Amino acid sequence: MERSNNLPEGGFPHLFHHGAVRGVTGSAHEWVASPDCSVLIDCGLFQGGDVGPAGASADDLAIDFDISRIQAVVLTHVHIDHVGRLPWLLGAGYVGPICCSGPSAKLLPIVLEDAFRLGVSRKPADVERFMARLEAALVPVPFGYWHALEMADGTVAEIRLGRAGHILGSAHVSCRLAGEHITVFSGDLGAADAPILPEPEPPPAANVLVIESTYGDSLHEGRKTRQQRLEDALVKALRDKGTLLIPAFSIGRTQELLYELEAIIHRQRGAAMHSFLDWDELPIILDSPLASRFTQVYRELEPYWDEEARERLRADRRPLAFEQLLTVDSHEAHMKMVRHLAGTARPAVVIAASGMCAGGRIVNYLKAMLGDARHNVLFVGYQAAGTPGREIQRSEQGGSVRLEAETYPIRAAVESISGYSAHGDQQDLLRFAAGIARGPEEIRVVHGDEGAKRALVDKLDTHFRAAGQPVNVWIPLQ
């Protein structure tokens, strides 16, 4: 393949952004260490209307950038918009290591087996061959230590992972060239008060910072406020004896929701929610085999939880496996549950993927229940432009949405709680950048809608100017 990116005349490192610069999804950033050697940070799926600089999109996921100099892939975390194009990368001929944190190495095969079946091939032989290649390429890297990368031309390059607090195993990545110049890729950063996980830890040094901006123009509600709003949403939604539908990503958001729901039920144990329903009797239905598998891995990786979560375990509570939690596995059981909840007055909470309503089991619930005012939809995470979730969120009650080529009226009430996003808000992003003890000299703002990126640029620029620290803050396009 001919090289599609021209390298600069000057020194190294150099950066190319192959995704998440014209939208939020498709993260892929190339750290070029020498004329013949580079490292790819993430290789994510495009979703909704997002496109890459060279034209890749949700409808065309073929690798559209030169991979001949890529010596290693480093993953910040395992959300599909950061890892979903790995099957296409391997198919394009990439044969090097895939580095990530230890927890991510446990989660990634689950994510990509599902993605491969949905997007590439369901043939068992193809799946087995892909999974074998993936497992052979995985290199778990511990947090907080410099890890040397083998570069074909002898270039001295290292990576270091730091905790990002976004989902289990999520990391920001520092790339160091010749023991001196450091470029930091934030990946997705979590909120300082997110459940289960320790808060993000800024790296000690950076010459260049590439930072996400999903909520670069927003401030989340505090944890206490959003817990109360979640409880209020449950009470309100179930007053009409309908179902509360919560679209959620299988990994990260789902586990945080379960954790918070367990806390509410524990606090309200023995009390009545309504005259017809006690809190103890409220079924929480997790209808996602993938989310169930991830939740099990979360339980197995308890040493990576924060102190509050481990304290609940010591108190004999089961924040991710409580009594009211019901799981639905088979497709037959899923369809039976959809029919049962749509046709009865049984109050229930359903958590199902996908988080943006672009596929997965939540779509069947929406098709069956959106037209019935007894039911409610609660969004707890970001909805990308061009996705059904954004359309439902924008239209709300009285509008309509297209799901799988058909239009459905929206009579169910629609509500959003921003605080449960796994992404940090503007203040969290600023805290991360300002917390870097040495540097940065340059900040590139990516992974956000245009308004969010510009708002974060302004905020960062104002902060560093006031601190007397000259920083070039800008928005790359490629």
C-alpha positions as CSV (number, residue, x, y, z in Angstrom):
1,M,0.0,0.0,0.0
2,E,1.3,3.5,-0.9
3,R,1.9,5.7,2.0
4,S,-1.0,8.1,2.3
5,N,0.6,10.4,4.9
6,N,3.6,12.5,4.1
7,L,6.1,12.8,6.9
8,P,7.4,16.3,7.8
9,E,10.9,17.5,7.0
10,G,11.7,18.2,10.6
11,G,12.3,16.0,13.7
12,F,10.3,13.4,15.4
13,P,7.9,12.4,17.0
14,H,5.1,13.4,14.6
15,L,1.4,12.7,15.0
16,F,-1.3,11.6,12.5
17,H,-4.9,11.3,13.6
18,H,-6.9,8.7,11.7
19,G,-10.1,9.0,13.6
20,A,-12.0,10.8,16.4
21,V,-11.1,14.2,14.9
22,R,-14.4,14.8,13.0
23,G,-16.6,13.5,15.7
24,V,-16.4,11.4,18.8
25,T,-15.9,7.8,17.5
26,G,-13.2,5.9,15.5
27,S,-10.3,6.8,17.8
28,A,-6.9,6.0,16.1
29,H,-3.8,8.1,16.6
30,E,-0.4,7.3,15.1
31,W,2.7,8.4,17.0
32,V,5.5,8.4,14.4
33,A,8.9,7.9,16.1
34,S,11.1,7.8,12.9
35,P,10.7,7.6,9.2
36,D,10.0,3.9,9.3
37,C,8.6,3.2,12.7
38,S,5.4,4.3,14.5
39,V,2.9,3.2,17.2
40,L,-0.8,3.2,16.8
41,I,-2.9,4.3,19.8
42,D,-6.3,2.7,19.5
43,C,-8.1,1.5,16.4
44,G,-11.8,2.2,16.9
45,L,-15.1,1.7,15.2
46,F,-16.9,4.7,13.7
47,Q,-20.5,5.1,14.8
48,G,-23.4,7.2,13.7
49,G,-22.4,9.9,11.2
50,D,-18.8,10.2,12.2
51,V,-16.1,9.8,9.5
52,G,-12.4,9.6,9.4
53,P,-10.0,12.0,7.7
54,A,-9.5,9.6,4.8
55,G,-13.2,8.7,4.5
56,A,-13.7,5.6,6.7
57,S,-17.1,5.5,8.3
58,A,-19.6,3.1,10.0
59,D,-20.4,1.8,6.6
60,D,-16.8,1.4,5.4
61,L,-14.5,0.2,8.1
62,A,-11.6,-0.9,5.8
63,I,-8.3,0.5,7.1
64,D,-7.7,3.7,5.0
65,F,-4.3,4.7,6.3
66,D,-0.8,3.3,5.8
67,I,0.2,0.6,8.3
68,S,3.6,-0.3,6.9
69,R,5.5,1.6,9.6
70,I,3.4,0.6,12.6
71,Q,5.5,-1.5,15.0
72,A,3.0,-1.8,17.9
73,V,-0.7,-1.0,18.8
74,V,-1.4,0.3,22.2
75,L,-5.0,0.3,23.5
76,T,-6.3,2.8,26.0
77,H,-9.4,0.7,26.8
78,V,-11.8,-1.8,25.2
79,H,-14.8,0.3,24.2
80,I,-15.8,-0.5,20.6
81,D,-15.1,3.0,19.4
82,H,-11.4,2.5,20.5
83,V,-10.9,-1.1,19.5
84,G,-13.6,-2.1,17.0
85,R,-11.4,-1.9,13.8
86,L,-8.8,-4.3,15.1
87,P,-10.2,-7.1,13.0
88,W,-9.8,-5.0,9.9
89,L,-6.3,-4.0,11.0
90,L,-5.2,-7.6,11.3
91,G,-6.9,-8.3,8.0
92,A,-4.9,-5.6,6.4
93,G,-1.7,-7.4,7.4
94,Y,-0.7,-6.0,10.8
95,V,1.3,-8.7,12.7
96,G,2.9,-6.8,15.6
97,P,2.0,-6.7,19.3
98,I,-1.2,-5.3,20.8
99,C,-0.4,-3.8,24.2
100,C,-2.9,-2.9,26.9
101,S,-3.4,-3.1,30.6
102,G,-3.9,-6.4,32.4
103,P,-7.7,-6.0,32.9
104,S,-8.1,-4.8,29.3
105,A,-6.3,-8.0,28.1
106,K,-9.0,-10.0,29.9
107,L,-11.9,-8.0,28.5
108,L,-10.7,-7.4,24.9
109,P,-11.2,-11.0,23.6
110,I,-14.9,-10.8,24.8
111,V,-15.4,-7.5,23.1
112,L,-13.8,-8.5,19.8
113,E,-15.2,-12.0,19.5
114,D,-18.7,-10.4,19.6
115,A,-17.6,-7.6,17.2
116,F,-16.1,-10.1,14.8
117,R,-19.3,-12.2,14.7
118,L,-21.4,-9.1,14.1
119,G,-19.2,-7.3,11.6
120,V,-17.0,-9.8,9.9
121,S,-18.0,-13.4,10.0
122,R,-20.1,-15.8,12.0
123,K,-18.3,-18.9,10.6
124,P,-16.7,-20.8,13.6
125,A,-13.5,-21.4,11.7
126,D,-13.1,-17.7,10.9
127,V,-13.9,-16.7,14.5
128,E,-11.4,-19.2,15.9
129,R,-8.7,-18.1,13.6
130,F,-9.2,-14.5,14.5
131,M,-9.3,-15.1,18.2
132,A,-6.1,-17.2,18.0
133,R,-4.3,-14.3,16.3
134,L,-5.6,-11.8,18.8
135,E,-4.6,-13.9,21.8
136,A,-1.1,-14.4,20.4
137,A,-0.7,-10.6,19.8
138,L,-1.9,-9.4,23.2
139,V,0.8,-8.1,25.6
140,P,-0.5,-7.1,29.0
141,V,1.4,-4.1,30.4
142,P,1.3,-3.1,34.1
143,F,0.3,0.4,35.2
144,G,3.0,2.9,36.1
145,Y,6.1,1.3,34.5
146,W,7.9,2.2,31.3
147,H,7.7,-0.7,28.8
148,A,10.2,-0.8,25.9
149,L,8.9,-1.4,22.4
150,E,10.9,-3.2,19.8
151,M,11.3,-0.9,16.7
152,A,12.7,-2.3,13.5
153,D,15.2,0.5,13.0
154,G,16.5,0.5,16.6
155,T,14.6,3.7,17.6
156,V,14.4,3.8,21.4
157,A,10.7,4.0,22.2
158,E,8.8,3.2,25.4
159,I,5.2,3.4,26.7
160,R,3.7,3.9,30.1
161,L,0.1,3.3,31.2
162,G,-1.6,5.4,33.8
163,R,-5.1,4.9,35.3
164,A,-7.8,6.8,33.4
165,G,-10.8,5.9,35.6
166,H,-13.1,5.5,32.6
167,I,-13.9,1.7,32.7
168,L,-12.1,-1.2,34.2
169,G,-8.6,-1.4,32.8
170,S,-8.8,2.0,31.0
171,A,-5.5,3.9,30.7
172,H,-3.9,7.0,29.4
173,V,-0.8,6.2,27.4
174,S,2.6,8.0,27.5
175,C,4.9,7.5,24.6
176,R,8.5,8.4,25.2
177,L,11.1,8.8,22.5
178,A,14.8,8.4,23.2
179,G,14.2,8.8,26.9
180,E,13.2,12.4,26.5
181,H,10.2,13.6,24.5
182,I,6.8,12.4,25.9
183,T,3.5,12.4,24.1
184,V,0.4,11.5,26.3
185,F,-2.8,10.2,24.8
186,S,-5.6,10.6,27.3
187,G,-7.9,7.9,25.8
188,D,-11.3,8.4,27.5
189,L,-11.0,9.9,31.0
190,G,-13.5,9.1,33.8
191,A,-15.0,11.4,36.4
192,A,-13.3,12.0,39.7
193,D,-16.3,10.6,41.7
194,A,-17.3,7.7,39.4
195,P,-18.4,4.5,41.1
196,I,-16.2,1.4,41.4
197,L,-13.0,2.8,39.9
198,P,-10.2,5.0,41.4
199,E,-10.1,8.4,39.8
200,P,-7.8,9.3,36.9
201,E,-4.2,9.9,37.8
202,P,-2.4,12.5,35.6
203,P,1.0,11.5,34.2
204,P,4.1,13.2,35.7
205,A,5.2,14.7,32.5
206,A,4.2,15.5,28.9
207,N,5.6,17.5,26.0
208,V,2.4,17.0,24.0
209,L,-1.0,16.0,25.3
210,V,-3.8,14.6,23.1
211,I,-7.0,14.9,25.1
212,E,-10.6,13.8,24.6
213,S,-13.4,16.3,24.8
214,T,-16.6,14.4,24.8
215,Y,-18.1,16.6,27.5
216,G,-15.7,19.5,27.0
217,D,-18.5,21.9,27.1
218,S,-20.5,20.4,30.0
219,L,-20.4,20.0,33.8
220,H,-21.9,16.8,35.2
221,E,-24.2,16.6,38.2
222,G,-22.4,15.6,41.4
223,R,-22.6,12.0,42.4
224,K,-25.1,12.6,45.3
225,T,-27.3,14.6,43.0
226,R,-27.3,12.1,40.2
227,Q,-28.0,9.2,42.7
228,Q,-31.1,11.1,43.8
229,R,-32.1,11.8,40.2
230,L,-31.7,8.1,39.4
231,E,-33.9,7.2,42.4
232,D,-36.5,9.9,41.4
233,A,-36.5,8.6,37.8
234,L,-37.2,5.1,39.1
235,V,-40.1,6.2,41.3
236,K,-41.5,8.4,38.5
237,A,-41.1,5.9,35.7
238,L,-42.7,3.0,37.6
239,R,-45.7,5.0,38.9
240,D,-47.5,4.0,35.7
241,K,-46.7,0.3,36.2
242,G,-44.6,0.2,33.1
243,T,-41.0,-0.6,32.3
244,L,-38.0,1.8,32.6
245,L,-35.6,1.1,29.7
246,I,-32.0,2.1,30.2
247,P,-29.8,1.8,27.1
248,A,-26.2,1.2,28.3
249,F,-22.9,0.1,27.0
250,S,-22.2,-3.5,28.0
251,I,-18.9,-2.6,29.7
252,G,-18.5,0.3,32.2
253,R,-21.8,2.0,32.2
254,T,-23.8,-1.2,33.0
255,Q,-21.6,-2.1,35.9
256,E,-21.8,1.5,37.3
257,L,-25.6,1.4,37.1
258,L,-25.8,-1.9,38.8
259,Y,-23.6,-0.6,41.6
260,E,-25.7,2.5,42.1
261,L,-29.0,0.6,41.9
262,E,-27.8,-1.8,44.5
263,A,-27.0,1.2,46.8
264,I,-30.5,2.6,46.3
265,I,-32.2,-0.7,47.0
266,H,-30.0,-1.4,50.0
267,R,-30.8,2.1,51.5
268,Q,-34.6,1.6,50.8
269,R,-34.8,-2.0,52.0
270,G,-38.1,-2.8,53.6
271,A,-39.7,0.5,52.3
272,A,-42.5,0.9,49.7
273,M,-41.8,2.6,46.4
274,H,-45.5,2.7,45.6
275,S,-48.7,1.2,47.1
276,F,-48.3,-1.7,44.7
277,L,-44.5,-2.2,44.9
278,D,-41.8,-2.4,47.6
279,W,-38.2,-1.6,46.7
280,D,-37.3,-5.2,47.7
281,E,-39.6,-6.5,44.9
282,L,-38.3,-4.3,42.1
283,P,-36.8,-6.5,39.4
284,I,-33.6,-5.2,37.7
285,I,-33.3,-7.0,34.4
286,L,-29.9,-7.2,32.7
287,D,-30.7,-8.3,29.2
288,S,-27.3,-8.6,27.6
289,P,-25.2,-11.7,27.5
290,L,-22.2,-9.6,26.7
291,A,-22.8,-7.3,29.7
292,S,-23.3,-10.3,31.9
293,R,-19.9,-11.7,30.8
294,F,-18.3,-8.3,31.5
295,T,-19.9,-8.0,34.9
296,Q,-18.5,-11.4,35.8
297,V,-15.0,-10.2,34.8
298,Y,-15.5,-7.1,36.8
299,R,-16.2,-9.3,39.8
300,E,-13.0,-11.3,39.2
301,L,-11.0,-8.1,39.0
302,E,-12.0,-6.7,42.4
303,P,-8.4,-5.7,43.3
304,Y,-8.8,-2.9,40.7
305,W,-11.9,-1.5,42.4
306,D,-11.7,1.6,44.6
307,E,-11.8,1.5,48.4
308,E,-15.5,2.3,48.7
309,A,-16.4,-0.6,46.4
310,R,-14.1,-3.0,48.3
311,E,-15.6,-1.8,51.6
312,R,-19.1,-2.9,50.4
313,L,-17.7,-6.4,49.7
314,R,-16.2,-6.6,53.2
315,A,-19.7,-5.7,54.5
316,D,-21.1,-8.8,52.7
317,R,-22.9,-6.8,50.1
318,R,-22.9,-7.8,46.4
319,P,-22.9,-4.6,44.4
320,L,-22.8,-6.4,41.0
321,A,-24.8,-9.6,42.0
322,F,-27.6,-8.5,44.3
323,E,-30.8,-10.4,44.9
324,Q,-33.1,-8.3,42.7
325,L,-30.8,-8.7,39.7
326,L,-32.1,-11.0,36.9
327,T,-30.1,-11.8,33.8
328,V,-31.5,-12.8,30.4
329,D,-29.2,-14.9,28.3
330,S,-30.8,-16.7,25.3
331,H,-32.5,-14.9,22.4
332,E,-35.7,-16.9,23.1
333,A,-35.7,-15.7,26.7
334,H,-35.0,-12.2,25.6
335,M,-38.0,-12.1,23.2
336,K,-40.2,-13.7,25.8
337,M,-39.2,-11.0,28.3
338,V,-39.9,-8.2,25.7
339,R,-43.4,-9.6,25.1
340,H,-44.1,-10.1,28.8
341,L,-43.1,-6.6,29.9
342,A,-44.8,-4.9,26.9
343,G,-48.0,-6.8,27.5
344,T,-48.3,-6.7,31.3
345,A,-48.4,-4.1,34.0
346,R,-45.4,-5.5,35.8
347,P,-43.0,-2.7,36.8
348,A,-39.4,-3.4,36.0
349,V,-36.1,-1.8,35.1
350,V,-34.3,-3.1,32.0
351,I,-30.7,-2.4,31.2
352,A,-29.7,-3.5,27.7
353,A,-27.2,-2.7,25.0
354,S,-26.4,-0.8,22.8
355,G,-25.9,2.4,24.7
356,M,-26.8,4.5,21.6
357,C,-29.7,2.3,20.5
358,A,-27.9,1.5,17.2
359,G,-28.3,-2.2,17.6
360,G,-28.5,-4.9,20.3
361,R,-31.4,-6.0,22.4
362,I,-32.5,-2.6,23.5
363,V,-33.9,-2.1,20.0
364,N,-36.5,-4.8,20.4
365,Y,-37.6,-3.3,23.7
366,L,-37.8,0.2,22.1
367,K,-39.8,-1.1,19.1
368,A,-42.3,-2.8,21.5
369,M,-42.6,-0.1,24.1
370,L,-41.8,3.4,22.6
371,G,-45.4,3.8,21.5
372,D,-46.9,3.1,25.0
373,A,-47.0,6.0,27.4
374,R,-46.7,3.7,30.4
375,H,-43.1,3.1,29.7
376,N,-40.1,5.4,30.1
377,V,-36.6,5.7,28.5
378,L,-33.7,6.9,30.6
379,F,-30.4,7.9,28.9
380,V,-27.4,7.9,31.1
381,G,-24.6,8.3,28.5
382,Y,-23.5,10.2,25.5
383,Q,-25.6,9.8,22.3
384,A,-23.6,10.4,19.2
385,A,-25.0,12.4,16.3
386,G,-26.7,10.2,13.7
387,T,-27.6,7.4,16.2
388,P,-31.2,6.4,17.1
389,G,-30.4,7.3,20.7
390,R,-29.6,10.9,19.8
391,E,-32.8,11.0,17.7
392,I,-34.9,9.7,20.6
393,Q,-33.2,12.1,23.0
394,R,-33.7,15.1,20.7
395,S,-37.3,14.3,19.7
396,E,-38.6,13.1,23.1
397,Q,-42.2,12.4,23.7
398,G,-44.4,13.2,20.7
399,G,-41.7,12.6,18.1
400,S,-40.6,9.6,16.2
401,V,-37.5,7.5,15.4
402,R,-36.3,5.1,12.7
403,L,-35.3,1.7,14.1
404,E,-34.1,-0.9,11.6
405,A,-35.7,0.9,8.6
406,E,-39.1,1.5,10.2
407,T,-40.5,4.6,11.9
408,Y,-41.8,4.3,15.5
409,P,-43.8,7.0,17.4
410,I,-42.4,8.1,20.7
411,R,-45.1,8.1,23.4
412,A,-42.9,6.9,26.2
413,A,-41.4,9.7,28.4
414,V,-37.7,10.3,27.8
415,E,-35.2,11.6,30.4
416,S,-31.4,12.0,30.5
417,I,-29.0,12.0,33.5
418,S,-25.6,13.2,32.3
419,G,-23.7,12.4,35.5
420,Y,-23.7,8.7,34.8
421,S,-21.5,9.1,31.7
422,A,-18.3,7.2,32.0
423,H,-16.6,10.3,30.6
424,G,-15.4,13.1,32.8
425,D,-16.8,16.6,32.3
426,Q,-15.1,19.8,31.5
427,Q,-13.7,20.2,35.0
428,D,-12.4,16.6,35.1
429,L,-10.6,17.2,31.8
430,L,-9.1,20.4,32.9
431,R,-8.0,18.9,36.2
432,F,-6.2,16.1,34.3
433,A,-4.3,18.5,32.0
434,A,-3.5,20.9,34.8
435,G,-2.3,18.0,37.0
436,I,0.6,17.2,34.8
437,A,3.6,18.4,36.8
438,R,6.0,19.0,33.9
439,G,4.3,20.3,30.8
440,P,2.6,20.2,28.4
441,E,3.8,22.6,25.8
442,E,1.2,21.5,23.2
443,I,-2.4,20.2,23.7
444,R,-4.4,18.7,20.8
445,V,-8.1,18.4,21.5
446,V,-9.9,15.5,19.8
447,H,-12.8,13.0,20.4
448,G,-15.7,15.5,20.7
449,D,-18.4,17.4,18.8
450,E,-17.2,20.7,17.4
451,G,-18.8,22.8,20.2
452,A,-17.3,20.6,22.9
453,K,-13.8,20.8,21.4
454,R,-13.9,24.5,21.0
455,A,-15.2,25.1,24.6
456,L,-12.4,22.9,26.0
457,V,-9.8,24.7,23.9
458,D,-11.0,28.0,25.4
459,K,-11.0,26.6,28.9
460,L,-7.5,25.1,28.6
461,D,-6.1,28.2,27.0
462,T,-7.5,30.5,29.7
463,H,-6.2,28.2,32.5
464,F,-2.7,27.9,31.2
465,R,-2.5,31.7,30.4
466,A,-3.5,32.5,33.9
467,A,-0.9,30.1,35.2
468,G,1.8,31.9,33.2
469,Q,2.4,28.7,31.2
470,P,2.5,29.1,27.4
471,V,0.7,26.2,25.8
472,N,-0.4,25.8,22.2
473,V,-3.9,24.4,22.4
474,W,-5.6,23.5,19.1
475,I,-7.9,21.2,17.2
476,P,-6.4,18.9,14.6
477,L,-8.3,17.7,11.6
478,Q,-6.0,14.9,10.6
